[in-house]
């Protein structure tokens, strides 16, 4: 392999990859835990979901481009460049003076994060033979599990004891150490080759999705503005599809995505991503604003989600052997709406344990859905297309996260407008825009009940999407005689 990184210092390179991956993996839980306090200080609650959407949109739209750039210029310069952009965004996020500025800096942060996952996965492929990757990918799985525990804990401690800006600035020393380590330990000989990057496709896709997100977020805008945004979404989307059909190296392969197994797997992954990011953004609000618990407790309810996910991955090989892929997929998909159903039973007097249980079952179901879908998709294509097929699953999950954060945020705003009109609605938004707003909401019985009812609209949205995920997994063509995957195959898929 002409572009393969030299197989020296592999242990040190893997350790550096784990450090860089941890920096991005911890972002989801640490920011979600701190967001109620951030929005209380900066104001602009209507942009709450955009703090997540901006990051995810930038990350998802640049993933494929960074992968192609690494083939042209080498893994190391592209990865280091991505980390530098991520660190610049992190530093600026800590200096944000308004929610709009925070959204813009999160967008920059996401532009850098888009390089880290695909390029580090490529480096592992360069350094290790197929039979060696199981151990490495098992180590990578511990990074996500560790971030699930450390993220909420760190977020709660930082918010309570220091300035919220440190949830972003904590990335700086980690990123600097990662850059130095990659420069010293990662050795590669790059054979430059020609490759056409589908920049036009990426731009058209971004325009279409941004128009959709603004349309969903700004629900109070005038009808002609919403219609204009819808027109931009449709026209840019159609142009994007036309561009992808004629581009020599499209950002999305229409032929590949149109295969039934890949299309249904991607659809299930997209819907599951929508439900999970919705839960991640809404649940901390409920635990703090309705149940009256601390940011630390709110963070640990989310931790149960990410604990259930790797647990399902670790048990998946046993499930495949005992029940086969078909039953594993369908039972796993049933766990997803089952966990979401717990949210509907939450009341202002509920224990956070109930919220944590729902998170755990949704995470467990997502682990089985995601892993099994990847196993099926990778097994359905030849080796030369496996990278593109796997990327389609990652891309679908990222797009689902982006859409989910926006849709569930829009549902929450609609619920607030429905249950709290006039002065009550203004008072509720004013409370949410104060540093101690959520604790004040929990102390006011009337406002607390209104917020509870509004948040249940979002919970119903999570349940509906979870049910759709369940039905979509049944459309995935899995034969009864499908061979059962060995643990090594499951371990390989778990890393993607």
ABEGO torsion letter per residue (X at the ends): XAABBBBBGAAAAAAAAAAAAAAAAAAAAAAAAAAAAAAAAAEGAAAAAAAAAAAAAAAAAAAAAAAAAAAAAEAAAAAAAAAAAAAAAAAAAAABABAAAAAAAAAAAAAAAAAAAAAAAAAAAAABBAAAAAAAAAAAAAAAAAAAAAAAAAAAAAAAABBAAAAAAAAAAAAAAAAAAAAAABBBBBBBBBBBBBAAAAAAAAAAAAAAAAAAABAABBAAAAAAAAAAAAAAAAAAAAAAAABABBABBAAAAABAAAAAAAAAAAAAAAAAAAAAAAAAAAAAAAAGBBAAAAAAAAAAAAAAAAAAAAAAAAAAAAAEAAAAAAAAAAAAAAAAAAAAABBAABBAAAAAAAAAAAAAAAAAAAAAAAAAAAAABBAAAAAAAAAAAAAAAAAAAAAAAAAAAAAAAAAAAAABBEAAAAAAAAAAABAAAAAAAAABAAAAAAAAAAAAAAAAAAAAAAAAAAAAAAABBBBAABBBBBAAAAAAAAAX
